[in-house]
């Protein structure tokens, strides 16, 4: 298998990490070749006489990986419901749900590779890892924290950071994107959060209305007519309403949920890829494990409090394809304001997001919007950087029609961030900027940026001073 340079670098770093640690988490953006990295590692293990097992949680991932292994002529067994036992083969692809019921029959592999490893803290995964205490473990994910923001340090000892979305876009491995979003936010006051995300029954009452559902179809026809689209809804009932609205408008749409059989899912995805079906409506089923490069539009009709869901959902559309152009993100609920742009650089940690204090309200991403041209930018200028409109409160109001979307000016968003960073000349100014932006580790980020300007690495003393100053600013 011919690997890309960054894939070889990631594998080399993973090899060094797993020599020093029992378990390591590899982070790489969706669409940058996670399956290729997996197949290479398992083939290398087989060449050295070591056994390996690839663990997945969805049938789609099981079959995708098996196909990739056969393409490399790597003979393997499959541990899954309805499959004949071949437990003695040195290479295995295993369904987590099946493996956990057959642990006493499956010998311990030398290497375990966990796909979508942000799920690895779940009880099922823990039971499997406890049954194989001597196995080395490598996790693969694009989003190295749990849906509720908690970290994975109790599962993995080390983390290797690979290329992100911005790297993939800049180097042509991922397609660019546009975001179309409302100039105002939906009101989520009083909506409960359960398991790290908004309670679906509360969200359904807000978004599952004829006007909102109708707007979804209207804006698809306006911005993405004829393009293949994945729609994320709040609940199964909401998703069925949206599917019906699309079909009523003459747009061929299908619906998929957990009860959809594997052959039915394959048939639906084949119709999406071929263009016979244009819209695939679901709740969370297509967040992971769906590799259809033909997807050209991601439509959000559900707000999410989870960065993981936002990143993974958009990841369905970043794979390039012939004549695809830029991915269109129709964000009807302003998830981008909660979580930032998909290609923002993020600081990941095995410790997860900082714990929120009781009663402390989660802050949205700090942005400002010009009500004349609808450009989005970071607060600071007194006039719109695009059209020059004064941003001072002069009493004028622009009428906003409920449900209308406008395109977000991504270049303005990025340029403003770069200008702010360039204007921060000292380490203390960088720390203050990082805190204003809501960086999870402002001191560390500021130290790395400051040292990079001088082409060196930060010193331990710098870290200590920066952390102390960050505590001072916050208090």
N, C-alpha and C positions, 0 to 999 in steps of 0.2 A: 504494500500500500504506500503510495507516494503522499507523504504528509506535507502540510504547509510549514514554513519556517516557525511560526509561532506555536504550532502544535508540537513540533520537535522540542522547542524550548520548554513548553509546559511539561512534557513527558520527562525531560531531563531533571527539571526542578522537582517533579513528583517523585522521581527515583531517589533523589538525594533526601527528600523529606521522609520517605517511607523507610529509608535506612536508619534514620535517627529516631523515628517515632513509629508507634504501632498503628496509628491511623492518621490519615491526612485528607483534607477536604480540598478539592480542586475547583476553582471558580472560573467559569468562562461563559460569555454571553450566549444566549440561545441563538442557534443558527451558525455557530462558528466551528462545528465539527466534533461535537462530543462523542458521537458514535465512532468516528474514525479513531479518536484517541483511545476509546475503550477497546476496540478490536486490536489495535496495535499492542496495547499493554497485555491483553490476553494471549495474543500470538507470541509475544516475547516470553511470557511466563511458560507457555507450552514448549517453546524452543529450549528453555533451560530445565525442562523436566518438572516444572511446577504446575500444580492444578489451580484453576481459577473458577470463580462463579460470579456472574453478573446478575444482580438483583433488581427487578423492576416491579412497579405496582400496577401497571395497566397492560392489558392484552396487546394494545397497539404497540407499546414499547417492546414487548416480548417478541413479537413477530418482526419488527423493524431490525432489532439487534440480531436475531437469528439469520435473517436474510443477509445482513452485512457480513456475518461470520462465514456463511457459505460462499459469498462472493470472494472471500480471501482463502477459500478451500480449507477452512479451519473446522474440522469435525467436532461436533458438540452434542450434548444432550439437552433436553428441555424438561424442566420441572414445572409442570403446569397441569391444571385440571383437564382430564381427557387425554393426556399424553401418556404413552407407555414409559415405564421406568427405565432409565439408562444412567443410573446414579454412579456407576463406576468410571464413566468417561471423564477425562481430566479437565475438560472445559464444559461448563454448564451455563445455561441461561435460565433463571428461576423467577417464577411469580412469587412475590412475597407471601401472598395469601395461601398458596399451596405449600411452599417451603416450610412455613411455620407449623404445618400439620404433619410434616414428614421428617422432622429433624433427626429422629432416631434411625432413619433409613439412609440418610445422606451423609457420607463421610465429610469431614472438615476439609475445606479447600485451603491451599496455601495463601491465596489472595481472594478477597471479596471486593467487588466493585459495586457500589450502590448508586443507582441512577436516581435523579431528582432527590439528592441527598438531604435537602432541607426537610424532608419527611422522616429522616432517620431517627429522630427523637421519639417517634411513636412507639407504643408498647410492643407492637408486632416486630419491628426492626430490632428493638432491644433484646427481645427473647431470642432471636436468631443469633445476634452477636454474642450473647452470653453462652449460647450453645457451642460456639466456635471460638473459645478464648485465645487460641494460639494463631488464628488467622490474621494476616495483615489486612487492613481495611483502607480502601480509597473511595471517597465520596465524590460525586460529580454534580454540580449545580450551577445555575446562573445567578441564583439568589440565596446566599449562604446565611439565612436565618429562618426561623419559623414564621408562620403566618401571623402569629401574635406579636412578632418583634423580638422574641426571646432568642438567645444564641444557641450554638451547637457545641459548646466547649465540653459538655458532658458526654459527647459522642466522639468528637475528633480532637486529636492532640495538636494538630498543626494545620495551617491553611496556606495554600499556594494560589496566588492571585494571577489569573491569566488575562487575556484581552477582553475589553468591555465593548459595549455597543458603539461608542464613539470610534474606537479603533476599527471595528468591523465596517462601519460606514465609510470612514476616511480611506480605507484600503480596498474598498469595492467588494468585500466579502458579504456585506449586508446592504440592503437598499436604504436610501434616504427616506424621509417621512414628512408629512404635513399633519398638523393638528387643527381640526375645526371644532370650536367649542363655544358655549354661550358666553356673552359678556357679563352675565350675572350667575350666581350660584343658586342651586336648589337649597331649600331650608331643611337642614338636618337636625334642627333643635329638637331635643327630646328623643332622638333615635338612640336606642340602646346599642352597646357594643358587646358581642358575645364571641368568645374564642378568637379575639383579635380582629373581628370585622363587624360591620353593621348588621344588626338583627334583620334577617330577611323579611319577617312579617311586617316590621315597621317600614322597611324600605318599599315593600310592595304597595303599601297604602299610598306612598308618595308618587311612585313612578308608573304604576300600572293604571293609567287613566287613558281614555280615548285620545285626548289631546296630545299627551306625551307619545303614545304609541304611533299616532298619526304623524307626528313630527319626525319620528325616526324614519319612516318611509319617505316623507317629503325631502328630508335632507340627504338621504341616500340618493334619491333621484336627482337632486340638485348638484351634488358634489361627486357622486361615484356611480352614476347610472351605468349599468351593464358590467360592473366590476364584481368580482367574487368577494364575499363579505362574511365575516364571523361576527355574530351579535352576542354580547354578554348581558343576560337579564338577571333580575333579582330573585325570582322564584320560577318553578316549573309552570305555574299558572300564568305568570307574566310572559314567559317565553312562548307559550302556546298562543297567547293573544297577539304577540308580535309576529309570529309566523303567519297567523291568519290575516293580519293586516297587510303583510307583504304580498301574500297570495292574492288577496282581494284587489290589490293595486296592479296585478299582472306581473309581479316579480316572483319567479319560481323560488320558493323558500322551503326548507325542511327543518325539522326539529329533532334534537338528539338529547336523550337523558340516560341515566344509569341503567334503565331497563332495556335500552336499545341493544340488541344482540350484536356480537362481533361481526357476523356476516352483514348485518344491516348497516353497521357503522362503516365497514369497508365500502359497501355500495354507495352510501351517501357521500363519503369522501372522494370516491372515484367520480361521482357526478359533479361534485364541486370542482375537482381538478379539470374535468372536461368541459365545464361551463354549462352543462344541462341544468344544474341547480346553481343559483347565484348567491343565495343567502343561507347560511347555516346558523340557526338560532339555538342557544343552549344557556345553561346557567353557569356551571363551572367545569363541565366535562372536557372542554377544549382548552382549558388553561395550560395543560401539560400533555405531552405524548402525542401530539398531532403534528406531523411534518408534511404540510401541503404548501410548497413554495408558491403555488398559484394564488394563494390568499392575498388580496390587494387592499382590503379594507378591514379595520377592526372597529366595531361600533360598541360604545359603552352606554348601556341604558341602566346600569346599576352603579351607584357610588360604592367605593370600597375604601375601608380604612387601612387596608393591607398593601404595603409597598410590593410585597411578593406577588400578589394577584395582579396588580397593575403591570409589573415588569413581565411576568410570565405570559399574561394575556396578550400584551403588545408583541411579545416575541413570536407569536404565531404568524405575524405578517412580515417579519424582517428578512426572511430568506429571499434572495434575488431569483428572478425567473425571466424568461424571454419576454420582451415587450411589457414588462410589469411597470416600470417607472417607480415613483415614490409610493410608499405605503401611506394610505389615508387613514388617520385616526379620527373618527367622529365621536368626540367625547361630550356627550349630552349632559353629563353630571359633573364636569370639571374635576375629574380625578387628577388631571395634570397639575392643578393648583395645589392639591394635597401632597403630591409625591414628586413633583418636578418633571422635567423632560426625560423621555426614555434614555437619551444618551448623555445625561448629566453624569459627571464622574462622582462615584460614591465610595465612601470609606467603609469597607466591610470589616467586621470583627467577629470572632468566635463568641464573644460575649453578647452580641446582639445590640439592639437599640438601648440607650439609657432608659432606665425605668422612670416612668412618669410619676410625679408626686400626686398624692391623693388630692382630688379637687382641682388639679391643674389642667387647664384646657389645652388640648393639642393644637399647636399653631399651624395654620396652613402655610404653604410656601409663600414667601413674601414677594408679591408682584403688584404692579399697578397697570391699569388699562386706560388708554385714551378713549374717551367717549365720542370722539369725532371720527377717528379712523380705525378704532378698535385694536390698535397695536398693543402688545403685551411687553412690559419691560420691568426691570427691577426698580423699586422706588429710589428717588434721589433727584432726578432732573425736575426743573420747574416748568419745562415745556416738553411736549412730546418729541422724542428724537426722530420720529418718522415724518409727521405732518407739521410740526412746530406749534401745535395748539397749546395755549396756556393751560397748565394743570391746576392753577389756583382756583379755589372755590369761588365762582362768580355768580352762583345762583342759577345758572343755566342747566337744563336737564335735557338729555337726549332720550326720546321715547324708545324703549326696548320692548319689542314684541316677544311675548313669552314663547320660549322654545327655539327662537332663531339662533343660528350659530354663525360665527365669524372665524376667519382663519387667524391663527396665532402666528405672529412674526417671530420665527425661531431665530433668525439671524440677529435681530435686535436683542432677544433674550440672552444669547450667547455673548455678543459683543459687549453688552453692558456688564456682564460678569467679568469678562477679561479686562475691561477698563477699570472696574473696581479693584481687581487684584493688582493691576499695574500701578494704581494710585497708592496702594498700601506699601510704603517704602521700607518700613521697619518691621521687625518681628512682632512688636506690640500691636502695630496697626493691622498686621495680618491676623493676629489672634482676635482682635475686635471684629474684623470682617467675618471671620469664621463663625463667631458667636452670633452675629446678626443673621447669618445665613442658616443657622441651625445645624452646623456641622456637629456630628456625634463626638468627634475628638478634635476640638479646635486647636489645642496646643500642638498635637502631633502634626496635624495638617500644616499649620503655620511654620513649624520647624522644617518640614520637608521642602516646602515652597521656598523658604528663605535660604536654605542650604543649596537647593538646586540652582538658584541664581548665581551662586559662587562655585558651581560645579564640584560640590563636595557632599559628604554625608553629615547629618546633624550629630552633635556630640551629646553624651548623656547629661552634661551640665545644662545644655540648651533645653533639653526636654524638661528637666526639673524646674528651671526658671520659667519656662513657658507655661507649664501646668500651674505653677503658683500664681502667675499673672492672670491666667484664665479664671482661676477660682476667685481672685480679687475682683475681676470685671463682673462676674456673675452675681457676686454678693453686693 
